[in-house]
């Protein structure tokens, strides 16, 4: 059983992402770029039993290329 999770999305082409819904966006330190985007669980979707998943959504835009982001996930036990 987990106690929380965090996902990092690193957008290679400067895509702009609106704040996600359901999870919490971790703001970067002052003066740091918004990319990569770090997202963590909220109070109600952090505890996950084995073989259970959760989802989150976000809205983004791009102007030129649109390669998918590099994704990394951390599960806290």
Protein Blocks (a to p, Z undefined) as FASTA:
>chain_A
ZZbdcdddddfkopacdddehiacddddehiafbdcdddddfklmbccehiacddddddd
dfkbccdcdddddddZZ
